[in-house]
């Protein structure tokens, strides 16, 4: 962690935004772990050619190699403007607060942005060429309100494109996003309410910070995600003996010291056979079998971990790492049921390729349901599910559908705000919405074509004048 005493100086940089995924760390030479994992042949160099993220967000994002640089803070319109947010629907009975997004694409500057529900920009942190921010929101650190986000660094020159229709899947990127030998690094930032940077957080144990999550706990530690590329023997599931795989990690980090206090790894607890992601044609192309994309706290302090590519939410004991239950996927702990008027998808599941598990109390949870596979549902939605742990039944009790009837190919989140409204960022789609508890659309807004934001939040923000 870095502690700073003042704000960084603005720099006049015209930005051409580009979403890039966090790099995956290559396992050290000779490293092994349980589950028939061995060091990949050919050395680490072959494996660093993998990974960046993919497809959809960024058909309009720049595809040229980008320059580096530190984050810059500058007034909107100085050298690159924030994308406008066009309000399509606004019911004054909606919740109070400002909208927190981190847009990129469409020829606009990229960066964390605070905007009112009428579309007026409050604050915009313009990033340098090739950098992108995700998961921008307010949190509490050491008893004080802070701004937090993940920020990638500009990658080296491009060398290779990921395999498959969505590449590494589930994160920001473009159809022509290139993969560099080492990939971009990433850092989580904490700013105070005077817009001064006060700390940074990175994944520990040599891992590179994953862009999906930066959550400050009530006890002032950080929950982050990380990835590693290693080799696994997949002969038991009909695969090669030397398949490169991407394994996901949850880490709890001491913000002050950077020490890893807890770590959970996907391959140590979940079988490879649980993945719905197609294996690549070559064992030397990393298989993103798990794709960890969220970690949140349940009401009892244990962890909710989302795996996009197994269609599963895992509840994990924060002390032992053991799986308490799992919802969705091929080995759900629960029988699935639907309340009147609710439907499962075409595969008989409540969600598929999902993001953002949120505990809302009394055994109820919300999930952003991408449903991005062919013929699964037809549009994305946010689902509310009630779990009966005594009889192991999960009931789909409510769905809020994407207002335009579209599918978010990747990303997305849903936030239950005070009063019970649901505030939704539609991921790869350029829309942001708010629904009442009864499902009435209270707010709907649209970013310009080619622009999207990983998540969107509605939060109070009262910096000193």
MARSE-282026 format. One record per residue (C-alpha): chain; x, y, z. Coordinates in nm, 4 decimals, padded with zeros to 6 digits. Layout:
<recs>
REC   mol          X          Y          Z
REC     A          X          Y          Z
...
</recs>
This chain:
<recs>
REC   mol          X          Y          Z
REC     A    00.0000    00.0000    00.0000
REC     A    00.1058    00.3594   -00.0687
REC     A    00.0086    00.6506    00.1504
REC     A    00.0104    00.9920   -00.0132
REC     A   -00.0247    01.3339    00.1401
REC     A   -00.1732    01.5312   -00.1487
REC     A   -00.3509    01.5064   -00.4816
REC     A   -00.1773    01.4101   -00.8006
REC     A   -00.1274    01.6927   -01.0464
REC     A   -00.3500    01.7092   -01.3549
REC     A   -00.1893    01.6396   -01.6877
REC     A   -00.3169    01.7517   -02.0254
REC     A   -00.3618    01.4205   -02.2044
REC     A   -00.6101    01.3589   -02.4834
REC     A   -00.7488    01.0144   -02.4160
REC     A   -00.8590    00.7393   -02.6481
REC     A   -01.0154    00.5005   -02.3943
REC     A   -00.9739    00.1276   -02.4135
REC     A   -01.0966   -00.1387   -02.1718
REC     A   -00.8373   -00.3956   -02.0789
REC     A   -00.8637   -00.6890   -01.8411
REC     A   -00.6341   -00.7313   -01.5449
REC     A   -00.3329   -00.9512   -01.6179
REC     A   -00.3179   -01.3054   -01.4921
REC     A   -00.0082   -01.4044   -01.2990
REC     A    00.1909   -01.6962   -01.4332
REC     A    00.2566   -01.9618   -01.1737
REC     A    00.6218   -01.9691   -01.0662
REC     A    00.8505   -02.2220   -01.2288
REC     A    00.8148   -02.5563   -01.0590
REC     A    00.5068   -02.4562   -00.8612
REC     A    00.2436   -02.7230   -00.8042
REC     A   -00.0827   -02.7417   -00.6159
REC     A   -00.3312   -03.0167   -00.5331
REC     A   -00.5399   -03.1481   -00.8179
REC     A   -00.2799   -03.2790   -01.0631
REC     A   -00.1415   -02.9376   -01.1503
REC     A    00.2113   -02.9192   -01.2820
REC     A    00.4467   -02.6595   -01.4251
REC     A    00.3577   -02.5810   -01.7882
REC     A    00.6044   -02.7003   -02.0503
REC     A    00.8021   -02.4506   -02.2476
REC     A    00.8577   -02.2064   -01.9628
REC     A    00.6629   -01.9060   -01.8454
REC     A    00.7090   -01.7100   -02.1649
REC     A    00.4617   -01.9219   -02.3595
REC     A    00.1975   -01.8701   -02.1017
REC     A    00.2206   -01.5006   -02.0693
REC     A    00.0787   -01.4723   -02.4193
REC     A   -00.2697   -01.5311   -02.2930
REC     A   -00.5346   -01.3427   -02.1682
REC     A   -00.7067   -01.0251   -02.1899
REC     A   -01.0625   -00.9884   -02.2061
REC     A   -01.2889   -00.9838   -02.4789
REC     A   -01.5619   -00.9036   -02.6823
REC     A   -01.8568   -00.6833   -02.6671
REC     A   -01.8054   -00.3714   -02.4708
REC     A   -01.5741   -00.2324   -02.6871
REC     A   -01.6462   -00.2651   -03.0475
REC     A   -01.5943    00.1092   -03.0477
REC     A   -01.2888    00.1149   -02.8219
REC     A   -00.9478    00.2025   -02.9569
REC     A   -00.7476   -00.0985   -03.0718
REC     A   -00.4099    00.0614   -03.1204
REC     A   -00.1307    00.0157   -02.8678
REC     A   -00.1470    00.2780   -02.5958
REC     A    00.0992    00.4848   -02.3983
REC     A    00.1432    00.4643   -02.0227
REC     A    00.0991    00.7198   -01.7519
REC     A   -00.0399    00.7869   -01.4080
REC     A   -00.3997    00.8777   -01.3399
REC     A   -00.4831    01.2423   -01.4009
REC     A   -00.7488    01.4585   -01.2475
REC     A   -00.8828    01.7339   -01.4672
REC     A   -01.1965    01.9399   -01.5180
REC     A   -01.4501    01.7949   -01.7554
REC     A   -01.3837    01.9225   -02.1058
REC     A   -01.0202    02.0144   -02.0440
REC     A   -00.8758    01.7779   -02.3009
REC     A   -01.1271    01.4945   -02.3095
REC     A   -01.4863    01.4953   -02.1936
REC     A   -01.6875    01.2432   -02.0003
REC     A   -01.9601    01.0744   -02.2044
REC     A   -02.3030    01.2309   -02.1502
REC     A   -02.5765    01.0349   -01.9733
REC     A   -02.9122    01.0799   -02.1484
REC     A   -03.2033    01.0406   -01.9053
REC     A   -03.4871    00.8466   -02.0725
REC     A   -03.7157    00.7980   -01.7705
REC     A   -03.7072    00.9782   -01.4372
REC     A   -03.9730    00.9342   -01.1701
REC     A   -03.9246    01.1827   -00.8843
REC     A   -04.0273    00.9106   -00.6392
REC     A   -03.6992    00.7362   -00.7099
REC     A   -03.4195    00.7096   -00.4536
REC     A   -03.1881    00.9966   -00.3711
REC     A   -02.8174    01.0078   -00.4457
REC     A   -02.5696    01.0470   -00.7288
REC     A   -02.4765    00.7933   -00.9937
REC     A   -02.1278    00.6421   -00.9794
REC     A   -01.9976    00.4952   -01.3044
REC     A   -01.6648    00.4366   -01.4796
REC     A   -01.7443    00.4693   -01.8497
REC     A   -01.5127    00.4068   -02.1424
REC     A   -01.5443    00.3850   -02.5196
REC     A   -01.7168    00.5778   -02.7924
REC     A   -01.4356    00.8279   -02.8401
REC     A   -01.4848    00.9813   -02.4960
REC     A   -01.2371    01.0069   -02.2102
REC     A   -01.2400    00.7142   -01.9680
REC     A   -01.2441    00.7337   -01.5913
REC     A   -01.4471    00.7332   -01.2681
REC     A   -01.7419    00.9697   -01.2870
REC     A   -02.0083    01.1043   -01.0510
REC     A   -02.3226    01.2278   -01.2264
REC     A   -02.6616    01.3400   -01.0972
REC     A   -02.9879    01.1666   -01.1866
REC     A   -03.0566    01.4584   -01.4213
REC     A   -02.7356    01.3870   -01.6131
REC     A   -02.5151    01.6659   -01.4727
REC     A   -02.1514    01.5714   -01.4160
REC     A   -02.0398    01.6322   -01.0554
REC     A   -01.6838    01.4980   -01.0787
REC     A   -01.4799    01.3197   -01.3432
REC     A   -01.1348    01.1676   -01.2990
REC     A   -00.9934    01.1590   -01.6509
REC     A   -00.7469    00.8744   -01.7103
REC     A   -00.4519    00.8538   -01.9431
REC     A   -00.4477    00.6787   -02.2783
REC     A   -00.5044    00.3034   -02.2494
REC     A   -00.6146    00.3096   -01.8865
REC     A   -00.9591    00.2156   -01.7603
REC     A   -01.1392    00.2165   -01.4259
REC     A   -01.3986   -00.0268   -01.2895
REC     A   -01.6109   -00.0729   -00.9759
REC     A   -01.6209    00.2993   -00.8861
REC     A   -01.8196    00.3729   -00.5709
REC     A   -01.8204    00.5232   -00.2233
REC     A   -01.7165    00.3095    00.0712
REC     A   -01.6166    00.3675    00.4342
REC     A   -01.2548    00.3373    00.5448
REC     A   -01.1354    00.4098    00.8994
REC     A   -01.4763    00.5580    00.9720
REC     A   -01.4632    00.8116    00.6879
REC     A   -01.6362    00.8221    00.3467
REC     A   -01.3980    00.7472    00.0597
REC     A   -01.4049    00.6955   -00.3161
REC     A   -01.2677    00.3645   -00.4437
REC     A   -01.2059    00.2036   -00.7805
REC     A   -00.9852   -00.0387   -00.9705
REC     A   -00.7602    00.1115   -01.2366
REC     A   -00.5612   -00.0732   -01.4990
REC     A   -00.2271    00.0416   -01.6331
REC     A   -00.1655    00.0864   -02.0023
REC     A   -00.0551   -00.2463   -02.1555
REC     A    00.2547   -00.3121   -02.3643
REC     A    00.2301   -00.3428   -02.7421
REC     A   -00.0264   -00.6044   -02.8544
REC     A    00.0886   -00.9478   -02.9651
REC     A   -00.1975   -01.1964   -02.9706
REC     A   -00.5761   -01.2168   -02.9697
REC     A   -00.7683   -01.4470   -02.7329
REC     A   -00.9469   -01.7512   -02.8646
REC     A   -01.3228   -01.8040   -02.8673
REC     A   -01.6267   -01.5850   -02.9276
REC     A   -01.5766   -01.3915   -02.6064
REC     A   -01.2080   -01.4514   -02.5497
REC     A   -01.1361   -01.4756   -02.1790
REC     A   -01.4985   -01.3690   -02.1216
REC     A   -01.6812   -01.1773   -01.8587
REC     A   -01.4905   -00.8523   -01.8488
REC     A   -01.4325   -00.5267   -02.0294
REC     A   -01.2658   -00.5506   -02.3695
REC     A   -01.3232   -00.5269   -02.7413
REC     A   -01.3594   -00.7760   -03.0191
REC     A   -01.0141   -00.6773   -03.1391
REC     A   -00.8524   -00.6467   -02.7978
REC     A   -00.4999   -00.7818   -02.8191
REC     A   -00.3080   -00.9837   -02.5619
REC     A    00.0343   -00.8639   -02.4557
REC     A    00.3149   -01.0823   -02.3169
REC     A    00.2642   -00.9718   -01.9583
REC     A   -00.0756   -00.8011   -01.9772
REC     A   -00.1664   -00.4780   -01.7972
REC     A   -00.1181   -00.4489   -01.4238
REC     A   -00.3910   -00.3171   -01.1971
REC     A   -00.4268   -00.1234   -00.8736
REC     A   -00.7132   -00.0418   -00.6396
REC     A   -00.7301    00.3245   -00.5353
REC     A   -00.8730    00.4955   -00.2271
REC     A   -00.9439    00.8710   -00.2363
REC     A   -01.0767    01.0814    00.0497
REC     A   -01.3713    01.3204    00.0283
REC     A   -01.1399    01.6012   -00.0831
REC     A   -01.0474    01.3947   -00.3907
REC     A   -00.6966    01.3281   -00.2595
REC     A   -00.5456    00.9832   -00.3073
REC     A   -00.4722    00.8326    00.0351
REC     A   -00.3964    00.4650   -00.0348
REC     A   -00.3555    00.1944   -00.2949
REC     A   -00.4153   -00.1784   -00.2630
REC     A   -00.2848   -00.4654   -00.4747
REC     A   -00.3261   -00.8407   -00.4618
REC     A   -00.0574   -01.0198   -00.2624
REC     A    00.1572   -01.3291   -00.3105
REC     A    00.2816   -01.1965   -00.6440
REC     A   -00.0636   -01.2077   -00.8038
REC     A   -00.1936   -00.9315   -01.0274
REC     A   -00.5076   -00.7574   -00.9098
REC     A   -00.8241   -00.8594   -01.0953
REC     A   -01.0488   -00.5722   -01.2096
REC     A   -01.3774   -00.7233   -01.0921
REC     A   -01.3868   -00.6337   -00.7231
REC     A   -01.2535   -00.3938   -00.4613
REC     A   -01.4566   -00.4217   -00.1413
REC     A   -01.3595   -00.2631    00.1903
REC     A   -01.4927   -00.4703    00.4803
REC     A   -01.6498   -00.3252    00.7972
REC     A   -01.3235   -00.4142    00.9754
REC     A   -01.1180   -00.2065    00.7259
REC     A   -00.9550   -00.4832    00.5251
REC     A   -00.9948   -00.5236    00.1477
REC     A   -01.1483   -00.8107   -00.0459
REC     A   -00.9966   -00.8394   -00.3937
REC     A   -00.9775   -01.0974   -00.6698
REC     A   -00.6722   -01.2361   -00.8497
REC     A   -00.5930   -01.4967   -01.1160
REC     A   -00.3117   -01.7306   -01.2050
REC     A   -00.2333   -01.9352   -01.5139
REC     A   -00.1026   -02.2858   -01.4544
REC     A   -00.1234   -02.6354   -01.6060
REC     A   -00.3763   -02.9046   -01.5163
REC     A   -00.4242   -03.2682   -01.6085
REC     A   -00.7752   -03.2836   -01.7566
REC     A   -00.7704   -03.6431   -01.8799
REC     A   -01.0386   -03.7346   -01.6240
REC     A   -01.2804   -03.4994   -01.8019
REC     A   -01.1734   -03.5869   -02.1559
REC     A   -00.9126   -03.3151   -02.1913
REC     A   -00.5371   -03.3067   -02.2399
REC     A   -00.2839   -03.3855   -01.9681
REC     A   -00.1169   -03.0464   -02.0039
REC     A   -00.3990   -02.7934   -02.0443
REC     A   -00.3262   -02.4346   -01.9451
REC     A   -00.5997   -02.3107   -01.7116
REC     A   -00.6873   -01.9829   -01.5424
REC     A   -00.7625   -02.0306   -01.1735
REC     A   -00.9295   -01.7625   -00.9616
REC     A   -00.8473   -01.6406   -00.6116
REC     A   -01.0161   -01.4395   -00.3394
REC     A   -00.7773   -01.2495   -00.1148
REC     A   -00.8407   -01.0502    00.1999
REC     A   -00.5721   -00.7831    00.2270
REC     A   -00.4548   -00.5709    00.5194
REC     A   -00.4839   -00.2268    00.3585
REC     A   -00.2142   -00.0720    00.5751
REC     A    00.0528   -00.3403    00.5256
REC     A   -00.0500   -00.5264    00.2074
REC     A   -00.0398   -00.8584    00.3942
REC     A   -00.2639   -01.1378    00.2659
REC     A   -00.4857   -01.2372    00.5588
REC     A   -00.6922   -01.5011    00.3783
REC     A   -00.6862   -01.6696    00.0380
REC     A   -00.9329   -01.8976   -00.1363
REC     A   -00.8580   -02.0629   -00.4704
REC     A   -01.1075   -02.2042   -00.7173
REC     A   -00.9184   -02.5165   -00.8240
REC     A   -00.8727   -02.6296   -00.4640
REC     A   -01.2481   -02.6431   -00.4099
REC     A   -01.4313   -02.6771   -00.7447
REC     A   -01.3852   -02.9498   -01.0096
REC     A   -01.2947   -02.8449   -01.3637
REC     A   -01.5874   -03.0518   -01.4912
REC     A   -01.8281   -02.7941   -01.3442
REC     A   -01.7408   -02.5400   -01.6142
REC     A   -01.9789   -02.4423   -01.8938
REC     A   -01.6992   -02.2665   -02.0842
REC     A   -01.5793   -02.4463   -02.3968
REC     A   -01.2190   -02.5637   -02.3784
REC     A   -00.9887   -02.4031   -02.6354
REC     A   -00.8696   -02.6118   -02.9267
REC     A   -00.5087   -02.5993   -02.8119
REC     A   -00.3807   -02.6951   -02.4646
REC     A   -00.1368   -02.4037   -02.4894
REC     A   -00.4281   -02.1552   -02.4872
REC     A   -00.5458   -02.0933   -02.1324
REC     A   -00.8938   -02.2212   -02.0482
REC     A   -01.0904   -01.9679   -01.8444
REC     A   -01.2888   -02.2449   -01.6805
REC     A   -01.3973   -02.0636   -01.3613
REC     A   -01.3835   -01.6887   -01.4260
REC     A   -01.4162   -01.5433   -01.0790
REC     A   -01.6033   -01.2121   -01.1045
REC     A   -01.7284   -01.1082   -00.7598
REC     A   -01.6802   -01.1509   -00.3880
REC     A   -01.9231   -01.0036   -00.1360
REC     A   -02.0083   -01.0525    00.2295
REC     A   -02.3140   -01.2457    00.3335
REC     A   -02.5106   -01.1208    00.6322
REC     A   -02.3154   -01.3537    00.8637
REC     A   -01.9728   -01.2288    00.7481
REC     A   -01.8928   -01.5248    00.5249
REC     A   -01.8164   -01.4829    00.1546
REC     A   -02.0327   -01.4970   -00.1576
REC     A   -01.8120   -01.5831   -00.4554
REC     A   -01.9414   -01.5663   -00.8120
REC     A   -01.8017   -01.7870   -01.0883
REC     A   -01.9284   -01.6754   -01.4276
REC     A   -01.8216   -01.9822   -01.6204
REC     A   -01.9645   -02.2422   -01.3796
REC     A   -02.2929   -02.0447   -01.3450
REC     A   -02.2516   -02.0794   -00.9687
REC     A   -02.2531   -01.8701   -00.6518
REC     A   -02.0474   -02.0253   -00.3730
REC     A   -02.0923   -01.9380   -00.0074
REC     A   -01.7448   -01.9766    00.1449
REC     A   -01.6456   -01.9893    00.5112
REC     A   -01.4188   -01.6862    00.5591
REC     A   -01.2096   -01.8674    00.8205
REC     A   -01.1708   -02.2184    00.6768
REC     A   -01.2293   -02.1644    00.3035
REC     A   -01.4775   -02.4516    00.2930
REC     A   -01.7836   -02.4224    00.0686
REC     A   -02.0959   -02.3902    00.2841
REC     A   -02.3403   -02.4087   -00.0086
REC     A   -02.3529   -02.3448   -00.3796
REC     A   -02.6386   -02.2084   -00.5878
REC     A   -02.6728   -02.2751   -00.9590
REC     A   -02.4507   -02.4665   -01.1962
REC     A   -02.4148   -02.8419   -01.2234
REC     A   -02.4088   -02.9252   -00.8519
REC     A   -02.6426   -02.6839   -00.6783
REC     A   -02.7087   -02.7411   -00.3096
REC     A   -03.0693   -02.6353   -00.3675
REC     A   -03.3764   -02.7550   -00.5489
REC     A   -03.4939   -02.4710   -00.7744
REC     A   -03.8490   -02.3413   -00.7636
REC     A   -04.0322   -02.0414   -00.9057
REC     A   -04.2917   -01.8141   -00.7498
REC     A   -04.6057   -01.7458   -00.9566
REC     A   -04.5224   -01.5457   -01.2672
REC     A   -04.1498   -01.6279   -01.2565
REC     A   -03.9628   -01.8453   -01.5066
REC     A   -03.6358   -02.0336   -01.5207
REC     A   -03.4144   -01.9947   -01.8257
REC     A   -03.3954   -02.2355   -02.1185
REC     A   -03.1504   -02.4566   -01.9297
REC     A   -03.3779   -02.4795   -01.6271
REC     A   -03.1576   -02.2448   -01.4215
REC     A   -03.2265   -01.9248   -01.2286
REC     A   -02.9216   -01.7557   -01.3805
REC     A   -02.6409   -01.8093   -01.6313
REC     A   -02.3068   -01.6276   -01.6798
REC     A   -02.4106   -01.4234   -01.3734
REC     A   -02.2476   -01.1395   -01.1775
REC     A   -02.2771   -00.9552   -00.8482
REC     A   -02.4343   -01.1677   -00.5702
REC     A   -02.5863   -00.9410   -00.3033
REC     A   -02.7342   -01.0517    00.0297
REC     A   -03.0365   -00.8361    00.1131
REC     A   -03.1453   -01.0099    00.4342
REC     A   -03.4037   -01.2637    00.5511
REC     A   -03.2543   -01.5315    00.3292
REC     A   -03.2968   -01.3260    00.0115
REC     A   -03.0310   -01.2457   -00.2496
REC     A   -03.0119   -01.0575   -00.5779
REC     A   -02.8036   -01.1634   -00.8766
REC     A   -02.7335   -00.9953   -01.2093
REC     A   -02.8418   -01.2591   -01.4597
REC     A   -02.6630   -01.1997   -01.7917
REC     A   -02.8207   -01.4968   -01.9749
REC     A   -02.5761   -01.4300   -02.2566
REC     A   -02.5820   -01.7789   -02.4035
REC     A   -02.7900   -01.8607   -02.7096
REC     A   -03.1603   -01.9367   -02.6503
REC     A   -03.1341   -01.9251   -02.2705
REC     A   -03.3849   -01.6489   -02.2024
REC     A   -03.3760   -01.3716   -02.4626
REC     A   -03.2804   -01.0811   -02.2370
REC     A   -03.0822   -01.0041   -01.9244
REC     A   -03.2475   -00.9477   -01.5884
REC     A   -03.1904   -00.9081   -01.2168
REC     A   -03.3289   -01.1966   -01.0132
REC     A   -03.4255   -01.2032   -00.6458
REC     A   -03.4001   -01.5462   -00.4851
REC     A   -03.5032   -01.6661   -00.1394
REC     A   -03.3135   -01.9579    00.0116
REC     A   -03.4693   -02.1988    00.2589
REC     A   -03.1656   -02.3577    00.4180
REC     A   -03.3704   -02.6041    00.6240
REC     A   -03.5151   -02.7814    00.3218
REC     A   -03.2515   -02.6673    00.0679
REC     A   -03.4912   -02.4926   -00.1697
REC     A   -03.4089   -02.1814   -00.3749
REC     A   -03.7163   -01.9921   -00.4977
REC     A   -03.7047   -01.7300   -00.7711
REC     A   -03.9405   -01.4685   -00.6269
REC     A   -03.8832   -01.1650   -00.8512
REC     A   -03.7291   -01.0630   -01.1836
REC     A   -03.6557   -00.7140   -01.3164
REC     A   -03.5990   -00.7390   -01.6911
REC     A   -03.3742   -00.5230   -01.9057
REC     A   -03.6134   -00.2452   -02.0143
REC     A   -03.5137   -00.2587   -02.3828
REC     A   -03.5338   -00.6382   -02.3870
REC     A   -03.1624   -00.6743   -02.4652
REC     A   -02.8911   -00.9151   -02.3518
REC     A   -02.5849   -00.7931   -02.1633
REC     A   -02.3150   -01.0164   -02.3061
REC     A   -02.1014   -00.9593   -01.9995
REC     A   -02.0645   -00.7583   -01.6779
REC     A   -02.3485   -00.5878   -01.4867
REC     A   -02.4624   -00.5309   -01.1283
REC     A   -02.7686   -00.4701   -00.9124
REC     A   -02.7747   -00.2626   -00.5929
REC     A   -03.0620   -00.2613   -00.3451
REC     A   -03.0791    00.0960   -00.2151
REC     A   -03.2418    00.2223    00.1079
REC     A   -03.6166    00.1978    00.0641
REC     A   -03.5915   -00.1199   -00.1390
REC     A   -03.5490    00.0149   -00.4919
REC     A   -03.3141   -00.1764   -00.7218
REC     A   -03.0476    00.0226   -00.9080
REC     A   -02.9007   -00.1639   -01.2058
REC     A   -02.5999   -00.1179   -01.4301
REC     A   -02.6560   -00.3256   -01.7431
REC     A   -02.2890   -00.4063   -01.8021
REC     A   -02.1957   -00.4255   -02.1684
REC     A   -02.5208   -00.2506   -02.2560
REC     A   -02.5115    00.1307   -02.2287
REC     A   -02.8107    00.1504   -01.9915
REC     A   -02.8634    00.2284   -01.6222
REC     A   -03.2010    00.1700   -01.4533
REC     A   -03.3874    00.1870   -01.1234
REC     A   -03.6896   -00.0253   -01.0296
REC     A   -03.9326    00.0073   -00.7402
REC     A   -03.9911   -00.2954   -00.5130
REC     A   -04.3021   -00.3692   -00.7217
REC     A   -04.0964   -00.3683   -01.0429
REC     A   -04.1996   -00.0270   -01.1763
REC     A   -03.9305    00.1395   -01.3874
REC     A   -03.8454    00.4623   -01.2014
REC     A   -03.5297    00.5633   -01.3848
REC     A   -03.3678    00.4718   -01.7124
REC     A   -03.0685    00.6376   -01.8754
REC     A   -02.8421    00.5666   -02.1695
REC     A   -02.4766    00.6287   -02.2404
REC     A   -02.3660    00.7045   -02.5983
REC     A   -02.3159    00.4276   -02.8513
REC     A   -01.9946    00.2399   -02.7843
REC     A   -01.9778    00.3456   -02.4177
REC     A   -02.0404    00.1156   -02.1233
REC     A   -01.9587    00.0880   -01.7548
REC     A   -01.8651   -00.2276   -01.5639
REC     A   -02.0946   -00.1402   -01.2723
REC     A   -02.3232    00.1484   -01.1736
REC     A   -02.4216    00.2590   -00.8238
REC     A   -02.6629    00.5131   -00.6719
REC     A   -02.4979    00.6507   -00.3584
REC     A   -02.4963    00.9560   -00.1329
REC     A   -02.1901    01.1796   -00.1641
REC     A   -02.1410    01.4972    00.0391
REC     A   -01.7828    01.6189    00.0086
REC     A   -01.6828    01.9290    00.2046
REC     A   -01.7403    02.2519    00.0163
</recs>
